[in-house]
Amino acid sequence: MISSTDRIEKKMLLRAPQERVWRAISNAKEFGTWFGVEFEGDFAPGKSMVGKMVPTKADADVAKMQEHYRGMTFEMTVERIEPMHHFSYRWHPFAIDPSIDYSNEPTTLVEFTLESTSGGTMLTVLETGFDAIPLARRTVAWEANNGGWTMQTSLLENYLKLATS
């Protein structure tokens, strides 16, 4: 069983069709627009992606907060893509200190799951694997990502509203 300190789970009803939400999470360019990262190339299972952090285009206030991280490297490896339903990747959580080499640390798994509902699309974001992160940074990584996923799901919601207006 996964412990509560090992996982972060966020659920949100997005008032957009499943196909539109799917594009926003599974298309590297669209994902980067709301998340705040520029990638070269497309997401594909097993593909390692390296991007540069940039401010989100979905919220001006959050973009100001993200400005501090502009140009930092963002690395992830795509795990699974099940069209219209599931997108997942692995990354090093809260890997923001450029003086630390995170490559020897375990990664966490981030999963986006979509389910069509009468009111739009239910999004579940699940990040697991924090209990394997070195103890010295486990709590701060969990806390940062817990708040980060609250912000990111809100950015996705804003992005979808902007894209349809």
N, C-alpha and C positions, 0 to 999 in steps of 0.2 A: 504494500500500500504506500502511496505517496503521501508524505507528511505535509502539513499546512505550511511549513517553512520551506518546503521543496518546490512549491508551486504557486503560481499567480494565475487566477482565472478572472476574466472580465467578460460580461455578456452585455450586449447592447442591441436593441431593436433599431435598425436603420430603415428609414422611410424611403427606400429605394429598391428597385427590382434586383433580384439575386444576380442576374447577369451583369448589371452595372456595378454592384459591390464586388463581384468576382474580378472584373477588369481592374478595379481600383487597388485590389490587394495582390493580384497575380501578374500585372504588367509592371515591369521594372520602372518605367518612366512615370507611370501614374503613382505607384507606391512611393517613389522618391519625392514626388510633388507634395504629398500630404505628410509623409514621414519626416522629410528634411534631409534627403541624401540624393546625390546624382550618381547613377550607375551607367556604365557602358555595357551595352548588350542586353540580352533578354534572360529572364529566369528560366532555368531548365534543371530537372532533377540531377543531383550530383555536382552541379556547377558551383564553383567558388566564385563569389562576386566581391569585388572591392570597389567601393564608392567613396566619394568625398562628402562630408557633412556640409549641408547648406541650410539656410533657414527655410522652414515650411512656407508654402504659399497658401495654406489654408487658414491662417490666423496671424494677424499682424503682431499681437502681443507675444504669442509664443515664438514667432520668428525673431523678435528682439532678444528673447532669452536664449535662443539657439545660436545667435550670432557669435557668441563666445567660442562655439565649437566649429565654426566655419573652417573647412579645409582638413579637418581631422579625418583619418581613415576609418571607414566603416566596412567591416568584413563579415561575410556570412556565407554559409554553404547551403544551397537549396536541398532539402530532403525529398519532399513529395509534392507533386502537383496532381490533384484529382479534379479536373475541370468542373467548375461551378460548385464545388463542395469543400475542398481541403487544399490548403497551401501551408507548407511548413519549411522552416530553415533552422540551422544551428548557428549560434554566435557566442561570443564571449560577453556575458552581461556586464554592463556598466564599465566597459573597457575604455576609459577616457584619459588615463594618465599616460602620456607619450613616453615617459621614462620606464614604463613597465612592459616587459615582453610577456604577453598573455598566451602565446602560442603553446605553451606546455600545460596550460590549465584545461580542465574539461569545459565543454560548452554546455549551454542550455538549449533546449528544443522549444521553439516558438511555433505554435500551431494556430492557424486561422481556420475555423469551420463555419460554413454558411448553411442556413436552413431557411427555405422560403416559408413565410407566414402570411396570413391575411393582411397584416399591416405593413409588410415590407420584407425585410431580411433579418433574421436573427444571426448576429455575429457572436461567436465565442472565440476569445483569444486566450490561449493557455500556454504558459511558459513553465517548463519543468526542468529539474536538474540542479537546483540551487544547493542542495545538500552535498553535492560533490565539489562545489567551489571551495577553494582554500578558506579555512576558517577566518583568517585575517581580513578577508574582504567579503565574506558571504553575506553578512547582515546588511552591510551598506549596499551591496549589489541588489539584494532582494528588495530593500526599501526603495531604492532609486527606481528599479524597474516596476515595482508595484505602482508608484506614482506616475511613472512614465507611461505605462499602459493605459491608465485613466486618461492622461493627456492625449495619447496617440489615438485612442478610440474616439475621443472628442474631435480631434483633427480630421480623422476619416469622415466623421459625420458632417463636419463643416465643408470638407472638400466635396462630398457628394451633393450637398446643397448648392454650393457654388457652381458645380459642373452642370447642374440641371436648371439653373436660373438664367 
